[in-house]
Amino acid sequence: MDSRTTVITVSFNSAQIIEKMLQSVPNHVAIKIVDNCSIDNISETVSGFNNCDLIENTSNQGFGRACNLGASESKTEFLFFLNPDATIKIDTISELEKFADKNSKMGAANPLIKSENNKTRLKMSSIIPCKDLPRPKVSEFGEMPVLTGGALFIRRKVFEEIGGFDPYIFLYHEDHELCSRISKHGYSLWHVPSAIAIHVGGSSSGRSAKISHWKGYQMARSRYYVLNKFYPSQAFKKTFWPAVFGLINPFNLLSIRRSSKYIGQIKGAFSAQIDGGAFKKI
């Protein structure tokens, strides 16, 4: 059976967590792993999966560019961007394909995304303008104003039509920006509860104070860059002040890891104000 969907995963030192994801994908579904110059010998981990191709970058090109590279190597009708710390059910992809076949204006969709402890959350807000839609019940199919990039199913023709992920966003908020362009092109975004993914948030990049600081820094730079497209006069204050209020929250001040994240965001806001926040590395 030929696959109608290609799973695309971006890895960065993800060898210890990616195997469960690979095992969860049906054998007939093609997988493209784009590795951003890891040092954990991920090639050994993926070598046992015949449906998996490893694409190795010689430097860390960020999430969006890596996704675009994986998409350029895929020829299937659909693309499914899946984080390395996520797993899916045996029928997740077929349920997403089934829904897309019945909804021609669907541009992209999220499956029902659960955490390890079975909690679910629908992403209803964006840092940039989006549709004002009623919140669907978790168990109901519903149109969404924005989707999360951790398990993003999209028609390949739509992805190519809108130009893929913005290559100047290194990490974070690229899903907000992508969804905005999908909607502007006249396609809808959907929550498909008949398809299920399990996502262990944060495991794909680690949880130490040092990594939290780095993630906060990148998050703020991306936030500024995306906001600057829509609110040029407000991009700095909409990036800087949430970071300050997060830092002075007593709950965060008591944690080295959480406070490191907000300190990184403050530094990232000032950095982005200087150079625009765009990721330029080639």
Residue pairs with C-beta under 8 A, 6 or more apart in sequence:
1 28
2 28
3 28
3 29
3 30
3 76
4 76
4 77
4 78
4 97
5 29
5 30
5 76
5 77
5 78
5 79
5 80
5 93
5 96
5 97
5 153
6 29
6 30
6 31
6 32
6 70
6 74
6 75
6 76
6 78
6 79
6 80
7 25
7 29
7 30
7 31
7 32
7 80
7 82
7 93
8 31
8 32
8 34
8 67
8 70
8 71
8 74
8 79
8 80
8 81
8 82
9 18
9 21
9 31
9 32
9 33
9 34
9 70
9 81
9 82
9 83
9 84
10 33
10 34
10 35
10 36
10 63
10 66
10 67
10 70
10 81
10 83
10 84
11 18
11 33
11 34
11 35
11 36
11 38
11 42
11 84
11 204
12 35
12 36
12 37
12 38
12 60
12 204
12 205
13 38
13 39
13 40
13 42
14 38
14 40
14 42
14 84
14 85
14 204
15 38
15 40
15 41
15 42
15 44
15 45
16 40
17 84
17 85
17 200
17 203
17 204
18 33
18 42
18 45
18 46
18 84
18 85
19 45
20 87
21 82
21 83
21 84
21 85
21 86
21 87
21 88
22 31
22 45
22 46
22 49
22 52
23 87
24 87
24 88
24 89
24 90
25 31
25 51
25 88
25 93
26 90
26 93
27 50
27 51
28 51
29 51
29 93
30 51
30 53
30 74
30 76
31 49
31 51
31 52
31 53
32 52
32 53
32 55
32 70
32 73
32 74
33 42
33 46
33 52
33 53
33 54
33 55
33 70
33 84
34 55
34 57
34 66
34 67
34 69
34 70
35 42
35 54
35 55
35 56
35 57
36 57
36 59
36 60
36 61
36 62
36 66
37 56
37 57
37 58
37 59
37 60
42 54
43 54
43 56
46 52
46 54
53 73
55 69
55 70
55 73
57 66
57 69
59 281
60 281
61 69
61 281
62 167
62 169
62 170
62 171
62 279
62 281
63 149
63 165
63 169
63 170
63 171
63 174
64 164
64 165
64 166
64 167
64 168
64 169
64 170
64 174
65 165
65 167
67 81
67 164
67 165
68 164
68 165
68 167
70 79
71 79
71 156
71 159
71 160
71 164
74 156
75 156
76 156
77 155
77 156
78 96
78 97
78 100
78 153
78 154
78 155
78 156
79 153
79 154
79 155
79 156
79 159
80 93
80 96
80 151
80 152
80 153
80 154
81 149
81 151
81 152
81 153
81 154
82 88
82 150
82 151
82 152
82 197
83 150
83 151
83 199
83 204
84 204
85 199
85 200
85 201
85 202
85 203
85 204
86 113
86 150
86 151
86 197
86 198
86 199
86 200
87 197
87 198
88 111
88 151
88 195
88 196
88 197
88 198
89 195
89 196
89 197
91 195
92 111
92 195
92 196
92 197
93 153
93 195
95 111
95 192
95 194
95 195
96 109
96 111
96 153
96 192
96 195
98 194
99 106
99 109
99 141
99 190
99 192
99 194
99 195
100 106
100 109
100 153
100 155
103 188
103 190
105 186
105 187
105 188
106 155
106 187
106 188
106 189
106 190
107 154
107 155
107 158
107 182
107 183
107 185
107 187
107 188
107 189
108 147
108 152
108 153
108 154
108 155
108 158
108 178
108 179
108 182
108 187
108 189
108 190
109 147
109 152
109 153
109 154
109 189
109 190
109 191
109 192
109 195
110 123
110 144
110 147
110 148
110 151
110 152
110 153
110 190
110 191
110 192
110 197
111 151
111 153
111 192
111 193
111 195
111 196
111 197
112 120
112 138
112 191
112 192
112 193
112 194
112 195
112 196
112 197
113 120
113 121
113 148
113 150
113 151
113 196
113 197
113 198
113 199
114 120
114 196
114 197
114 198
114 199
115 121
115 198
115 199
115 200
115 201
116 198
116 200
120 138
122 135
122 136
122 138
122 144
122 191
123 144
123 146
123 147
123 148
124 133
124 135
124 144
124 145
124 146
125 145
125 146
126 145
126 146
126 176
126 179
126 180
127 173
127 176
127 223
127 226
127 227
127 238
128 176
128 177
128 180
128 226
128 227
128 229
128 230
129 180
129 230
130 145
130 146
130 176
130 179
130 180
130 183
131 143
131 145
131 183
132 145
133 142
133 143
133 144
133 145
134 142
135 142
136 142
136 143
136 144
136 191
138 193
139 193
140 191
140 193
141 190
141 191
141 192
141 193
141 194
142 190
142 191
143 188
143 189
143 190
143 191
144 189
144 190
144 191
145 179
145 183
145 189
146 175
146 176
146 179
146 180
146 189
147 175
147 179
147 189
148 175
149 174
149 175
149 178
150 197
150 199
150 201
151 197
151 199
152 175
153 192
153 195
154 182
155 187
158 182
158 185
158 187
161 185
162 178
162 181
162 182
162 185
163 181
165 174
165 177
165 178
166 174
166 177
166 178
167 279
168 225
168 278
168 279
168 280
169 177
169 222
169 225
169 226
169 278
169 279
170 218
170 221
170 222
170 279
171 215
171 218
171 219
171 222
172 215
172 218
172 219
172 222
172 223
173 219
173 222
173 223
173 225
173 226
174 222
176 226
177 226
177 229
179 189
182 189
183 189
205 211
205 215
207 257
208 257
209 256
209 257
209 260
210 260
212 257
212 258
212 260
212 261
212 264
213 260
213 261
213 263
213 264
214 264
215 261
215 264
216 243
216 260
216 261
216 262
216 263
216 264
216 265
216 268
217 264
217 265
217 267
217 268
217 271
218 264
218 268
219 264
219 265
219 268
220 239
220 243
220 264
220 265
220 266
220 267
220 268
220 269
220 271
220 272
221 268
221 271
221 272
221 277
221 279
222 277
223 238
223 239
223 268
223 272
223 277
224 235
224 236
224 239
224 268
224 269
224 272
224 273
224 276
224 277
225 272
225 276
225 277
225 278
227 234
227 235
227 238
227 239
228 235
228 276
228 277
231 238
235 272
236 269
236 272
236 273
239 265
239 268
239 269
239 272
240 266
240 269
240 270
242 265
243 262
243 265
243 266
243 268
243 269
244 262
244 266
246 252
246 261
246 262
246 265
247 253
247 259
247 262
247 263
247 265
247 266
251 258
252 258
252 259
252 261
252 262
253 259
268 277
271 277
